[in-house]
Amino acid sequence: MSGPISVQASVSKAWLHQEGGFDFDAAYYRDPLVRRERDLACAAFVRRRFPHYPVYHMEDNLVQARFVAPNQLLVGAIQPNLIIAAALGADFVVAADKDSDVAGYPLRDLASAGDLPSVAAVLDLPLIAELGEQVTRYRRERPDLRVIPPFFWDTSGRATIHGIVTTALKFMGPDIFLLMLEDPGLVHAVHGWIADVYTAVVRHFSALGDLPVTSVHVGECAGTMLGGEQYREFVTPYASRLGREFGALRLHSCGHADHVLDAIADIEGLAVIDTGSDTSVAAIRRRLGPDFAVNVFPPLRVLRAEADAAAMAEWLDHTLSDNANGPLQLAYHLEPDYNESNCAYLHEELARRGLVDLGRLY
């Protein structure tokens, strides 16, 4: 059934470790063939567990199930800001039962914008070069596989990067927020550099992987820590730069985002808002209209194990009412302490209302 409502869900590495005994070691992230074999096993496990629901093994909120090719080979399938942070010298950290991360802030001691490496120098960093060599090698040696380069996750051409302040936080630590008051010029320089670096690496890997960019997902996870005026000053201009560069832009925010909606809505090229934590869908509709694409995660209060079905039902009713029949995607990322019955309710109730079909794409 096609229509304005859809549901796509995924499972976390912690859930896969607990429920299926899967581990996620360094080889999983650095060896594409090891990753492909383990991903196929994880996908088969999830398919057996959820035979009737569109729940998939995929990176949280970055993959589009309809564009997953059965023969795809992910190269450098690491969260975007972690790739750059590790390339700049942060230690890449893995754990068997959770997502990867980095330790240390590679630009914490940055004193001036003149100390930033050039964009060309970033492209020459060893990790970036290594990933580029992998893309080239596997495209040559494995013509049976569709190589997906770093900063992409499926065949759609949607590039994925972290947001401007989210990346600055990963590179410089929490001092970035103090610098907005004490040295805003430096923050603007860093944010402009981040936008330029992301543009360069996306273009670089798009060319190497022969995967033209069709849009960009910008994960501004930390953006809701800012006030509306701070967001408008330190995020909106640089996200707009990315929107002008790549066209359609999907802006993700973690946490309640009502206070920054106006600043988000002014981003050039904005095509999708992806949000959660009871951010008002009605407010998005008032600001951006009935045909704007909205992606929503249920809040933790209706997903956690202790939440009852009534809480999920109330949230769903409220969300659908606020949405007013606009294009809406509901999504969740299953964690070990979530209530699977409440997650199943989303699928079953939407199907009962004739808004979606049950079933999987693959």
Phi, psi and omega per residue, in radians:
M1 nan 2.186 3.067
S2 -1.699 2.639 -3.114
G3 2.992 -3.075 -3.061
P4 -1.348 -0.194 -3.106
I5 -1.919 2.380 3.043
S6 -2.550 2.837 3.096
V7 -2.329 2.334 3.006
Q8 -2.458 2.239 -3.085
A9 -2.232 2.778 3.123
S10 -2.432 3.015 -3.136
V11 -2.120 2.549 -3.108
S12 -1.446 2.854 3.065
K13 -1.146 -0.591 3.090
A14 -1.104 -0.716 3.104
W15 -1.136 -0.766 3.132
L16 -1.108 -0.658 3.114
H17 -1.161 -0.785 -3.103
Q18 -1.239 -0.785 -3.017
E19 -1.510 -0.568 -3.064
G20 -2.045 -0.055 3.118
G21 1.282 0.342 -3.125
F22 -1.440 2.471 3.092
D23 -1.971 2.659 -3.113
F24 -2.240 1.588 -3.041
D25 -1.731 -3.051 -3.089
A26 -1.079 -0.666 -3.128
A27 -1.084 -0.562 3.134
Y28 -1.034 -0.642 -3.095
Y29 -1.574 -0.468 -3.006
R30 -1.815 -0.318 -3.130
D31 -1.995 1.849 -3.053
P32 -1.035 -0.597 -3.130
L33 -1.268 -0.637 3.031
V34 -1.094 -0.775 -3.137
R35 -1.082 -0.768 -3.110
R36 -1.052 -0.778 -3.135
E37 -1.086 -0.760 -3.122
R38 -1.249 -0.658 3.109
D39 -1.097 -0.691 3.112
L40 -1.113 -0.691 3.108
A41 -1.159 -0.739 3.107
C42 -1.099 -0.746 -3.119
A43 -1.103 -0.695 3.119
A44 -1.138 -0.685 3.111
F45 -1.106 -0.795 -3.129
V46 -1.149 -0.664 3.129
R47 -1.107 -0.686 3.089
R48 -1.172 -0.659 -3.094
R49 -1.267 -0.611 -3.096
F50 -2.224 1.217 -3.047
P51 -1.203 -0.329 -3.024
H52 -1.992 -0.002 -3.077
Y53 -2.121 2.591 3.090
P54 -1.363 1.162 3.081
V55 -1.955 2.202 -2.983
Y56 -2.277 2.768 2.938
H57 -1.480 1.865 -3.132
M58 -2.794 2.753 3.106
E59 -1.073 2.330 -3.014
D60 -0.879 1.937 2.915
N61 1.237 0.117 -3.105
L62 -1.845 -0.342 -3.050
V63 -1.777 2.535 3.034
Q64 -1.917 1.965 -2.973
A65 -0.963 -0.629 -3.082
R66 -1.222 -0.194 3.124
F67 -1.916 0.209 3.087
V68 -1.441 2.117 3.123
A69 -1.622 2.433 -3.122
P70 -1.095 -0.373 -3.111
N71 -1.855 0.314 -3.062
Q72 -1.333 2.558 3.114
L73 -2.146 1.986 -3.117
L74 -1.467 2.145 3.060
V75 -1.888 2.282 3.130
G76 1.068 0.681 -3.112
A77 -1.375 1.273 -3.105
I78 -2.237 2.545 -3.137
Q79 -0.921 2.423 -2.935
P80 -0.951 -0.866 -3.079
N81 -1.222 -0.381 3.084
L82 -1.224 -0.641 3.110
I83 -1.044 -0.876 -3.095
I84 -1.187 -0.727 3.140
A85 -1.066 -0.779 3.117
A86 -1.142 -0.674 3.102
A87 -1.101 -0.570 -3.140
L88 -1.423 -0.105 3.050
G89 2.136 -0.068 3.058
A90 -1.206 2.653 3.130
D91 -1.426 2.179 3.081
F92 -1.336 2.235 -3.019
V93 -2.094 2.271 3.094
V94 -2.119 2.753 3.064
A95 -2.538 2.512 -3.059
A96 -1.074 -0.504 -2.943
D97 -2.039 0.341 3.138
K98 -2.781 3.071 3.104
D99 -1.132 2.731 3.060
S100 -1.299 2.920 3.132
D101 -2.752 -3.063 2.984
V102 -2.202 2.691 3.076
A103 -1.937 2.335 3.137
G104 1.619 2.738 -3.135
Y105 -1.979 1.854 -2.982
P106 -1.140 -0.363 3.135
L107 -1.996 0.390 -3.060
R108 -1.053 -0.612 -3.073
D109 -1.659 0.267 -3.129
L110 -1.050 2.188 -3.094
A111 -1.777 -0.506 -3.116
S112 -2.680 2.812 3.138
A113 -1.083 -0.480 3.127
G114 -1.151 -0.277 3.132
D115 -1.515 -0.104 3.112
L116 -1.240 2.420 3.057
P117 -1.169 2.650 3.102
S118 -1.180 2.762 3.099
V119 -1.052 -0.707 3.115
A120 -1.077 -0.649 3.125
A121 -1.169 -0.619 3.094
V122 -1.084 -0.732 3.132
L123 -1.118 -0.382 3.141
D124 -1.637 -0.019 -3.131
L125 -1.096 2.572 -3.020
P126 -0.943 -0.754 -3.112
L127 -1.146 -0.733 3.114
I128 -1.097 -0.740 3.119
A129 -1.126 -0.723 3.130
E130 -1.063 -0.786 -3.137
L131 -1.163 -0.649 3.080
G132 -1.110 -0.700 3.097
E133 -1.124 -0.637 3.098
Q134 -1.131 -0.760 3.111
V135 -1.014 -0.858 -3.109
T136 -1.108 -0.766 -3.098
R137 -1.129 -0.830 -3.083
Y138 -1.257 -0.513 3.033
R139 -1.136 -0.585 3.130
R140 -1.385 -0.768 -3.005
E141 -1.520 -0.400 -3.076
R142 -2.220 1.217 3.133
P143 -1.142 -0.229 3.084
D144 -1.334 -0.233 -3.103
L145 -1.932 2.529 3.056
R146 -1.609 1.852 -3.094
V147 -1.310 2.191 3.059
I148 -1.827 2.022 -3.038
P149 -1.352 2.932 3.060
P150 -0.945 2.596 -3.116
F151 1.308 0.158 3.001
F152 -2.345 2.746 -3.071
W153 -2.320 -0.142 3.134
D154 -2.723 -2.974 -3.050
T155 -1.522 0.070 -3.017
S156 -1.228 -0.448 -3.013
G157 1.514 0.069 3.062
R158 -1.357 1.979 3.086
A159 -1.305 2.694 -3.138
T160 -2.265 2.217 3.079
I161 -2.425 2.847 2.991
H162 -1.481 2.812 -3.122
G163 -1.263 3.028 -2.990
I164 -1.180 -0.986 -3.117
V165 -1.274 -0.511 3.078
T166 -1.099 -0.703 3.101
T167 -1.248 -0.737 3.104
A168 -1.042 -0.673 3.094
L169 -1.105 -0.699 3.131
K170 -1.211 -0.563 -3.094
F171 -1.492 -0.602 -2.976
M172 -2.054 -0.185 -3.132
G173 1.441 -3.095 -3.044
P174 -1.122 -0.216 3.080
D175 -1.047 -0.330 -3.130
I176 -1.022 -0.550 -3.120
F177 -1.287 -0.643 3.051
L178 -1.166 -0.659 -3.125
L179 -1.131 -0.441 3.082
M180 -1.070 -0.482 3.092
L181 -1.624 -0.721 -2.991
E182 -1.520 -0.564 -3.098
D183 -2.589 1.156 -3.082
P184 -1.058 -0.497 3.112
G185 -1.083 -0.712 3.100
L186 -1.141 -0.711 3.132
V187 -1.085 -0.758 3.110
H188 -1.075 -0.693 3.123
A189 -1.124 -0.770 3.126
V190 -1.112 -0.768 -3.116
H191 -1.148 -0.671 3.065
G192 -1.137 -0.697 3.101
W193 -1.105 -0.738 3.116
I194 -1.048 -0.790 3.112
A195 -1.063 -0.707 -3.137
D196 -1.209 -0.678 3.118
V197 -1.127 -0.822 3.125
Y198 -1.060 -0.731 3.109
T199 -1.032 -0.756 -3.096
A200 -1.184 -0.793 -3.083
V201 -1.224 -0.632 3.093
V202 -1.109 -0.818 3.114
R203 -1.085 -0.699 -3.134
H204 -1.065 -0.885 -3.085
F205 -1.343 -0.486 3.024
S206 -1.045 -0.770 3.136
A207 -1.188 -0.784 -3.129
L208 -1.082 -0.656 -3.086
G209 -1.618 0.023 -3.096
D210 0.891 0.873 -3.134
L211 -2.266 1.597 -3.092
P212 -1.040 2.489 3.138
V213 -1.331 2.221 3.105
T214 -1.864 -0.434 3.133
S215 -2.945 3.116 3.125
V216 -2.422 2.343 2.988
H217 -1.659 2.204 -3.138
V218 -2.030 1.895 -3.094
G219 -1.546 1.486 -3.138
E220 -1.522 1.169 -3.012
C221 -1.106 -0.633 -3.078
A222 -1.591 -0.002 -3.019
G223 -1.091 -0.534 -3.110
T224 -1.285 -0.081 3.018
M225 -1.342 -0.200 -3.141
L226 -1.659 2.771 2.944
G227 -1.391 2.946 -3.096
G228 -1.040 -0.753 -3.126
E229 -1.226 -0.654 3.063
Q230 -1.098 -0.731 3.127
Y231 -1.071 -0.789 -3.119
R232 -1.099 -0.612 -3.120
E233 -1.396 -0.773 -2.936
F234 -1.800 -0.186 -3.113
V235 -2.083 -0.905 -3.010
T236 -0.936 -0.773 -3.104
P237 -1.122 -0.607 -3.058
Y238 -1.462 -0.581 2.981
A239 -1.133 -0.660 3.089
S240 -1.105 -0.636 3.072
R241 -1.039 -0.737 3.102
L242 -1.180 -0.667 3.097
G243 -1.099 -0.707 3.103
R244 -1.167 -0.622 -3.098
E245 -1.260 -0.741 -2.976
F246 -1.938 -0.128 -3.134
G247 1.543 -2.174 -3.055
A248 -1.066 2.270 -3.066
L249 -2.174 2.239 3.048
R250 -1.788 2.045 -3.068
L251 -1.794 2.057 3.090
H252 -1.743 2.450 2.995
S253 -2.325 2.500 2.994
C254 -1.689 2.495 3.077
G255 1.504 3.069 -3.115
H256 -1.200 2.169 -2.957
A257 -2.059 0.195 -3.086
D258 -0.993 -0.640 -3.046
H259 -1.279 -0.229 3.126
V260 -2.030 0.155 -3.077
L261 -1.071 -0.721 -3.131
D262 -1.102 -0.698 3.125
A263 -1.196 -0.633 3.078
I264 -1.165 -0.764 -3.077
A265 -1.081 -0.386 -3.134
D266 -1.516 0.022 3.105
I267 -1.205 2.263 3.136
E268 -1.220 2.388 3.129
G269 1.454 0.035 -3.095
L270 -1.054 2.157 -3.111
A271 -2.103 -0.444 -3.112
V272 -2.511 2.390 2.897
I273 -1.879 2.250 -3.133
D274 -2.088 1.999 -2.970
T275 -2.633 -3.107 -3.116
G276 -2.866 -2.709 3.079
S277 0.957 0.698 3.101
D278 1.143 0.383 2.955
T279 -0.996 2.391 -2.992
S280 -1.262 1.966 3.037
V281 -1.170 -0.627 3.103
A282 -1.058 -0.682 3.127
A283 -1.165 -0.677 3.083
I284 -1.096 -0.761 3.132
R285 -1.091 -0.738 3.128
R286 -1.089 -0.668 -3.064
R287 -1.417 -0.630 -2.967
L288 -2.083 -0.114 2.979
G289 1.747 2.960 -3.013
P290 -1.308 -0.292 -3.067
D291 -1.818 0.046 -3.134
F292 -1.314 2.447 -3.095
A293 -1.411 2.214 3.139
V294 -2.144 2.301 3.022
N295 -2.000 2.309 -3.010
V296 -2.315 2.361 2.948
F297 -1.726 2.372 2.992
P298 -1.058 2.607 3.102
P299 -1.237 2.747 -3.113
L300 -1.018 -0.534 -3.076
R301 -1.089 -0.388 3.102
V302 -1.821 -0.038 3.141
L303 -1.805 -0.517 -3.069
R304 -1.071 2.739 -3.032
A305 -0.988 -0.582 -3.067
E306 -1.407 -0.128 -3.127
A307 -1.274 2.426 3.120
D308 -1.653 2.954 -3.075
A309 -1.095 -0.565 -3.117
A310 -1.083 -0.628 -3.134
A311 -1.149 -0.751 3.109
M312 -1.151 -0.727 -3.139
A313 -1.073 -0.766 3.139
E314 -1.104 -0.760 3.135
W315 -1.094 -0.777 -3.114
L316 -1.110 -0.781 3.113
D317 -1.023 -0.798 -3.114
H318 -1.113 -0.752 -3.102
T319 -1.151 -0.784 3.131
L320 -1.131 -0.654 3.102
S321 -1.128 -0.814 3.131
D322 -1.117 -0.562 -3.086
N323 -1.204 -0.536 3.065
A324 0.975 0.760 3.024
N325 1.204 0.343 3.056
G326 -1.428 3.015 3.097
P327 -1.177 2.112 -3.017
L328 -2.439 2.249 2.971
Q329 -1.963 2.229 3.037
L330 -1.733 2.448 -3.104
A331 -2.557 2.691 2.970
Y332 -2.624 2.796 -3.113
H333 -2.172 1.821 -2.946
L334 -1.169 2.151 3.090
E335 -1.926 2.834 -3.081
P336 -1.029 -0.512 -3.076
D337 -1.740 0.395 3.095
Y338 -1.604 2.754 3.090
N339 -1.551 1.788 -3.080
E340 -1.123 -0.503 3.103
S341 -1.143 -0.685 3.096
N342 -1.161 -0.642 3.084
C343 -1.133 -0.765 3.114
A344 -1.075 -0.599 3.140
Y345 -0.987 -0.699 3.126
L346 -0.944 -0.881 -3.118
H347 -1.119 -0.851 -3.045
E348 -1.153 -0.739 -3.088
E349 -1.226 -0.702 3.104
L350 -1.142 -0.650 3.073
A351 -1.157 -0.719 3.139
R352 -1.059 -0.616 3.133
R353 -1.423 -0.029 3.137
G354 1.338 0.353 -3.096
L355 -1.611 -0.469 3.100
V356 -2.455 2.854 2.943
D357 -1.725 2.515 2.955
L358 -1.292 2.731 3.107
G359 2.190 2.946 -3.055
R360 -2.014 2.752 3.021
L361 -1.438 -0.528 3.128
Y362 -2.741 nan nan
